[in-house]
Amino acid sequence: MWIRVVIGVVLVAVGGVWIAQGTGAMRGSMMSGHSGYAVLGALVVLVGLALLGLARRRRR
């Protein structure tokens, strides 16, 4: 169960960085300003939130 929480948190954090880079809010990489990375980041955040939701549901 805790592994889902750890992976979920990591995916949400990585997805957030990808969204910031894809939208141009975070500069300094080849991903900066490319909207495809923002979309990919949003999908990664959704997967991370789903894992966190599953972990929470299993705890109850």
N, C-alpha and C positions, 0 to 999 in steps of 0.2 A: 504494500500500500504506500509506504513512504517513497518508494522509487517513482511512483506516478506523480507524487507531489514535487519531487526534485526535478523530474523531466518536464513537468508542466510549467514550473517556475522558470526553468532555463529557456523553454520554448517561447514563453511570453516575453521574456527579456530580449532574446535574440530577435524575435519578431518586431518588437518595439524599435530596436536599433535599425532593422531593415526598413521599417516604415519611415523613420526619421531620415535615413539616408536616401531613400527613394523619393521622398518629397522635397529633398534639398535642405531640410532643416539642419542636417548634420553633414558637414563637408569633410573632404579629405580622403575619399576613396573612389574607386572606379564606379561604385554603385550610386554615388551622389547624383541626384537629379534624374534618375531613370525610374519612371513610374512603375515599371514592371516589378521592381524590387519592393515598392510599397504594397502592391497587390499580393505578392508572395509573402511579405511580412504579415499582412493581415490574415492570410490563411494559416500561417504558422502560429499566430496569436490565438486564433480560433481552436486549433488543435490543442495547444497548451491549456486553454481554458476548459476544453472538453475533458482532458486528462485530470485537471484539478477537480472538476465536477464529479467525475467517476470516483476519484479517491475520496471525496467528501461523502458521496452516497454510500460507498462501501463501509465507511467508518460507522455509520448509523445502524 
